[in-house]
Amino acid sequence: MVSFLLKIIVCPLGVILAAYALPNVEYGAYYQPILVGVTLAVVGVIMEFVLLHRGTLWVSTLLDFAVTAIVVYYASNSMDGAVVTFMGAIWTSLLLTIVEYFLHLWLIRSGRTKKTPV
């Protein structure tokens, strides 16, 4: 739950920052990067639940990078007025993955990735 709360704030802010800082990332409306960020937060939490545990930090982070680039590229370009080049999606993904790496590291070290037996 803590991971989702952090992601629901950080992902939209990261996409908004990329939209302002990168020339290859452009949104036509203010809600579009927020919507892409919320989508990334949901997908990221699901991926963490499935993949993240002790010993999979780098695999999880690299897969997060790839999925984030794909989601940013396709979700953004499916919206009217939004234009994100593939390199723009890669740079946005890199920005978010750096933050994700530290979040994954904290989640593993704090023991929050342990699955409870059913």
C-alpha positions as CSV (number, residue, x, y, z in Angstrom):
1,M,0.0,0.0,0.0
2,V,2.9,2.4,0.8
3,S,4.4,1.6,-2.6
4,F,1.1,2.5,-4.3
5,L,0.8,5.8,-2.4
6,L,4.3,6.8,-3.4
7,K,3.8,5.8,-7.0
8,I,0.5,7.6,-7.3
9,I,2.3,10.8,-6.5
10,V,5.8,10.2,-8.0
11,C,4.7,8.8,-11.4
12,P,2.4,11.7,-12.5
13,L,5.0,14.2,-11.2
14,G,7.7,12.5,-13.2
15,V,5.7,12.5,-16.4
16,I,4.8,16.2,-15.8
17,L,8.4,17.0,-15.2
18,A,9.4,15.2,-18.4
19,A,6.7,17.1,-20.4
20,Y,8.2,20.4,-19.2
21,A,11.9,19.4,-19.5
22,L,12.1,17.3,-22.6
23,P,11.4,18.6,-26.1
24,N,10.2,15.1,-27.3
25,V,7.4,14.9,-24.7
26,E,4.4,17.1,-25.3
27,Y,0.8,16.9,-24.0
28,G,-2.1,18.8,-25.3
29,A,-4.0,19.0,-22.0
30,Y,-3.0,19.1,-18.3
31,Y,-4.8,15.9,-17.4
32,Q,-2.9,13.7,-19.9
33,P,0.4,13.3,-18.1
34,I,-1.5,12.8,-14.9
35,L,-3.5,10.0,-16.5
36,V,-0.4,8.4,-17.9
37,G,1.3,8.7,-14.5
38,V,-1.6,7.0,-12.7
39,T,-1.6,4.2,-15.3
40,L,2.1,3.8,-14.7
41,A,1.5,3.6,-10.9
42,V,-1.1,0.9,-11.2
43,V,1.0,-1.2,-13.7
44,G,4.1,-0.6,-11.5
45,V,2.4,-1.8,-8.3
46,I,1.2,-5.0,-10.1
47,M,4.7,-5.6,-11.4
48,E,6.2,-5.1,-8.0
49,F,3.8,-7.6,-6.4
50,V,4.6,-10.2,-9.0
51,L,8.3,-9.7,-9.5
52,L,9.9,-7.8,-6.7
53,H,11.6,-9.8,-3.9
54,R,15.1,-10.2,-2.5
55,G,17.4,-11.1,-5.4
56,T,15.4,-9.6,-8.2
57,L,16.2,-5.9,-7.7
58,W,18.0,-5.4,-11.1
59,V,15.6,-7.7,-13.1
60,S,12.6,-5.9,-11.6
61,T,14.1,-2.4,-12.3
62,L,15.1,-3.3,-15.9
63,L,11.6,-4.7,-16.6
64,D,10.1,-1.6,-15.0
65,F,12.2,0.5,-17.4
66,A,11.0,-1.4,-20.5
67,V,7.4,-1.5,-19.5
68,T,7.4,2.2,-18.5
69,A,8.8,3.2,-21.9
70,I,6.2,1.2,-23.7
71,V,3.3,2.5,-21.6
72,V,4.4,6.1,-21.9
73,Y,4.9,5.8,-25.7
74,Y,1.6,4.1,-26.5
75,A,-0.6,5.6,-23.8
76,S,0.6,9.1,-24.6
77,N,0.3,8.8,-28.4
78,S,-3.2,7.4,-28.1
79,M,-4.4,10.7,-26.7
80,D,-5.5,13.7,-28.8
81,G,-3.0,16.4,-28.8
82,A,-0.2,14.4,-27.1
83,V,3.0,13.7,-29.0
84,V,5.8,11.6,-27.4
85,T,8.6,10.3,-29.6
86,F,10.2,7.0,-28.8
87,M,13.3,8.7,-27.4
88,G,11.0,10.9,-25.3
89,A,9.5,7.8,-23.9
90,I,12.9,6.4,-23.2
91,W,14.1,9.5,-21.4
92,T,10.8,9.7,-19.4
93,S,11.2,6.0,-18.5
94,L,14.8,6.6,-17.4
95,L,13.8,9.4,-15.1
96,L,11.1,7.3,-13.5
97,T,13.3,4.2,-13.3
98,I,15.9,6.0,-11.3
99,V,13.3,6.8,-8.7
100,E,11.9,3.3,-8.9
101,Y,15.3,1.8,-8.2
102,F,15.5,3.5,-4.9
103,L,11.9,2.7,-4.1
104,H,12.6,-1.0,-4.9
105,L,15.7,-1.0,-2.8
106,W,13.8,0.5,0.2
107,L,11.0,-2.0,-0.2
108,I,13.3,-5.0,-0.3
109,R,15.4,-3.8,2.6
110,S,12.4,-3.0,4.8
111,G,10.9,-6.4,4.1
112,R,7.8,-5.1,2.5
113,T,8.1,-7.4,-0.5
114,K,7.5,-10.6,1.4
115,K,4.4,-12.4,0.4
116,T,2.2,-13.8,3.1
117,P,1.4,-17.5,2.7
118,V,-2.3,-18.2,1.9
